[in-house]
Amino acid sequence: MKVVYFHFSLMYNNLEKTVLAISNFWS
């Protein structure tokens, strides 16, 4: 269960960074 949560957390962090990068690119 911990491994799944860690993997999800890692994916969420990457998604957040991607969104921030796209926002910076468009602004």
SESENU-495417 format. One record per atom (N, C-alpha, C, O): y, z, x; residue number from 1. Coordinates in steps of 0.2 Angstrom, whole numbers, plus 5000, padded with zeros to 4 digits. Atoms other than C-alpha are relative to their C-alpha. Layout:
<tizas>
<tiza><v>Y</v><w>Z</w><u>X</u><seq>NUM</seq></tiza>
...
</tizas>
This chain:
<tizas>
<tiza><v>4994</v><w>5000</w><u>5004</u><seq>1</seq></tiza>
<tiza><v>5000</v><w>5000</w><u>5000</u><seq>1</seq></tiza>
<tiza><v>5006</v><w>5000</w><u>5004</u><seq>1</seq></tiza>
<tiza><v>5011</v><w>4996</w><u>5003</u><seq>1</seq></tiza>
<tiza><v>4994</v><w>5000</w><u>4996</u><seq>2</seq></tiza>
<tiza><v>5012</v><w>5004</w><u>5014</u><seq>2</seq></tiza>
<tiza><v>5001</v><w>4994</w><u>5003</u><seq>2</seq></tiza>
<tiza><v>5007</v><w>4991</w><u>5004</u><seq>2</seq></tiza>
<tiza><v>4999</v><w>5006</w><u>4996</u><seq>3</seq></tiza>
<tiza><v>5009</v><w>4988</w><u>5023</u><seq>3</seq></tiza>
<tiza><v>5003</v><w>4995</w><u>4995</u><seq>3</seq></tiza>
<tiza><v>5007</v><w>4991</w><u>4997</u><seq>3</seq></tiza>
<tiza><v>4997</v><w>5005</w><u>5005</u><seq>4</seq></tiza>
<tiza><v>5013</v><w>4978</w><u>5007</u><seq>4</seq></tiza>
<tiza><v>5007</v><w>5002</w><u>4999</u><seq>4</seq></tiza>
<tiza><v>5011</v><w>4997</w><u>4999</u><seq>4</seq></tiza>
<tiza><v>4993</v><w>4998</w><u>5001</u><seq>5</seq></tiza>
<tiza><v>5029</v><w>4988</w><u>5005</u><seq>5</seq></tiza>
<tiza><v>5004</v><w>4998</w><u>5006</u><seq>5</seq></tiza>
<tiza><v>5010</v><w>4995</w><u>5005</u><seq>5</seq></tiza>
<tiza><v>4996</v><w>5002</w><u>4994</u><seq>6</seq></tiza>
<tiza><v>5034</v><w>4985</w><u>5023</u><seq>6</seq></tiza>
<tiza><v>5001</v><w>4992</w><u>5000</u><seq>6</seq></tiza>
<tiza><v>5006</v><w>4990</w><u>5002</u><seq>6</seq></tiza>
<tiza><v>5000</v><w>5008</w><u>5000</u><seq>7</seq></tiza>
<tiza><v>5030</v><w>4966</w><u>5021</u><seq>7</seq></tiza>
<tiza><v>5006</v><w>4998</w><u>4995</u><seq>7</seq></tiza>
<tiza><v>5010</v><w>4994</w><u>4997</u><seq>7</seq></tiza>
<tiza><v>4995</v><w>5001</w><u>5005</u><seq>8</seq></tiza>
<tiza><v>5041</v><w>4966</w><u>5005</u><seq>8</seq></tiza>
<tiza><v>5007</v><w>5001</w><u>5003</u><seq>8</seq></tiza>
<tiza><v>5011</v><w>4998</w><u>5001</u><seq>8</seq></tiza>
<tiza><v>4993</v><w>4998</w><u>4997</u><seq>9</seq></tiza>
<tiza><v>5055</v><w>4975</w><u>5014</u><seq>9</seq></tiza>
<tiza><v>5002</v><w>4995</w><u>5005</u><seq>9</seq></tiza>
<tiza><v>5008</v><w>4994</w><u>5005</u><seq>9</seq></tiza>
<tiza><v>4999</v><w>5005</w><u>4995</u><seq>10</seq></tiza>
<tiza><v>5054</v><w>4963</w><u>5028</u><seq>10</seq></tiza>
<tiza><v>5003</v><w>4994</w><u>4997</u><seq>10</seq></tiza>
<tiza><v>5008</v><w>4991</w><u>4999</u><seq>10</seq></tiza>
<tiza><v>4998</v><w>5006</w><u>5003</u><seq>11</seq></tiza>
<tiza><v>5055</v><w>4948</w><u>5017</u><seq>11</seq></tiza>
<tiza><v>5007</v><w>5001</w><u>4996</u><seq>11</seq></tiza>
<tiza><v>5011</v><w>4996</w><u>4996</u><seq>11</seq></tiza>
<tiza><v>4993</v><w>4999</w><u>5003</u><seq>12</seq></tiza>
<tiza><v>5070</v><w>4956</w><u>5007</u><seq>12</seq></tiza>
<tiza><v>5005</v><w>5000</w><u>5005</u><seq>12</seq></tiza>
<tiza><v>5011</v><w>4997</w><u>5003</u><seq>12</seq></tiza>
<tiza><v>4995</v><w>5000</w><u>4995</u><seq>13</seq></tiza>
<tiza><v>5079</v><w>4959</w><u>5023</u><seq>13</seq></tiza>
<tiza><v>5002</v><w>4993</w><u>5002</u><seq>13</seq></tiza>
<tiza><v>5008</v><w>4991</w><u>5003</u><seq>13</seq></tiza>
<tiza><v>4999</v><w>5007</w><u>4998</u><seq>14</seq></tiza>
<tiza><v>5077</v><w>4941</w><u>5028</u><seq>14</seq></tiza>
<tiza><v>5004</v><w>4996</w><u>4995</u><seq>14</seq></tiza>
<tiza><v>5008</v><w>4992</w><u>4996</u><seq>14</seq></tiza>
<tiza><v>4997</v><w>5003</w><u>5005</u><seq>15</seq></tiza>
<tiza><v>5082</v><w>4935</w><u>5011</u><seq>15</seq></tiza>
<tiza><v>5008</v><w>5002</w><u>5000</u><seq>15</seq></tiza>
<tiza><v>5012</v><w>4998</w><u>4999</u><seq>15</seq></tiza>
<tiza><v>4993</v><w>4997</w><u>5000</u><seq>16</seq></tiza>
<tiza><v>5098</v><w>4946</w><u>5012</u><seq>16</seq></tiza>
<tiza><v>5004</v><w>4996</w><u>5005</u><seq>16</seq></tiza>
<tiza><v>5010</v><w>4994</w><u>5004</u><seq>16</seq></tiza>
<tiza><v>4996</v><w>5003</w><u>4994</u><seq>17</seq></tiza>
<tiza><v>5103</v><w>4939</w><u>5029</u><seq>17</seq></tiza>
<tiza><v>5001</v><w>4992</w><u>4998</u><seq>17</seq></tiza>
<tiza><v>5006</v><w>4990</w><u>5000</u><seq>17</seq></tiza>
<tiza><v>4999</v><w>5007</w><u>5002</u><seq>18</seq></tiza>
<tiza><v>5100</v><w>4921</w><u>5022</u><seq>18</seq></tiza>
<tiza><v>5005</v><w>4999</w><u>4995</u><seq>18</seq></tiza>
<tiza><v>5009</v><w>4995</w><u>4996</u><seq>18</seq></tiza>
<tiza><v>4995</v><w>5000</w><u>5005</u><seq>19</seq></tiza>
<tiza><v>5111</v><w>4924</w><u>5007</u><seq>19</seq></tiza>
<tiza><v>5007</v><w>5001</w><u>5004</u><seq>19</seq></tiza>
<tiza><v>5011</v><w>4998</w><u>5002</u><seq>19</seq></tiza>
<tiza><v>4993</v><w>4999</w><u>4997</u><seq>20</seq></tiza>
<tiza><v>5125</v><w>4931</w><u>5018</u><seq>20</seq></tiza>
<tiza><v>5002</v><w>4994</w><u>5005</u><seq>20</seq></tiza>
<tiza><v>5007</v><w>4992</w><u>5005</u><seq>20</seq></tiza>
<tiza><v>4999</v><w>5006</w><u>4996</u><seq>21</seq></tiza>
<tiza><v>5123</v><w>4916</w><u>5030</u><seq>21</seq></tiza>
<tiza><v>5003</v><w>4995</w><u>4996</u><seq>21</seq></tiza>
<tiza><v>5007</v><w>4991</w><u>4998</u><seq>21</seq></tiza>
<tiza><v>4998</v><w>5006</w><u>5004</u><seq>22</seq></tiza>
<tiza><v>5125</v><w>4904</w><u>5016</u><seq>22</seq></tiza>
<tiza><v>5007</v><w>5002</w><u>4997</u><seq>22</seq></tiza>
<tiza><v>5011</v><w>4997</w><u>4996</u><seq>22</seq></tiza>
<tiza><v>4994</v><w>4998</w><u>5002</u><seq>23</seq></tiza>
<tiza><v>5139</v><w>4914</w><u>5009</u><seq>23</seq></tiza>
<tiza><v>5006</v><w>4999</w><u>5005</u><seq>23</seq></tiza>
<tiza><v>5011</v><w>4996</w><u>5003</u><seq>23</seq></tiza>
<tiza><v>4995</v><w>5001</w><u>4995</u><seq>24</seq></tiza>
<tiza><v>5148</v><w>4913</w><u>5025</u><seq>24</seq></tiza>
<tiza><v>5001</v><w>4993</w><u>5002</u><seq>24</seq></tiza>
<tiza><v>5007</v><w>4991</w><u>5003</u><seq>24</seq></tiza>
<tiza><v>5000</v><w>5007</w><u>4999</u><seq>25</seq></tiza>
<tiza><v>5144</v><w>4895</w><u>5027</u><seq>25</seq></tiza>
<tiza><v>5005</v><w>4996</w><u>4995</u><seq>25</seq></tiza>
<tiza><v>5009</v><w>4992</w><u>4996</u><seq>25</seq></tiza>
<tiza><v>4996</v><w>5003</w><u>5005</u><seq>26</seq></tiza>
<tiza><v>5152</v><w>4891</w><u>5010</u><seq>26</seq></tiza>
<tiza><v>5007</v><w>5002</w><u>5000</u><seq>26</seq></tiza>
<tiza><v>5011</v><w>4999</w><u>4997</u><seq>26</seq></tiza>
<tiza><v>4994</v><w>4997</w><u>5001</u><seq>27</seq></tiza>
<tiza><v>5167</v><w>4902</w><u>5011</u><seq>27</seq></tiza>
<tiza><v>5005</v><w>4997</w><u>5006</u><seq>27</seq></tiza>
<tiza><v>5011</v><w>4999</w><u>5006</u><seq>27</seq></tiza>
</tizas>
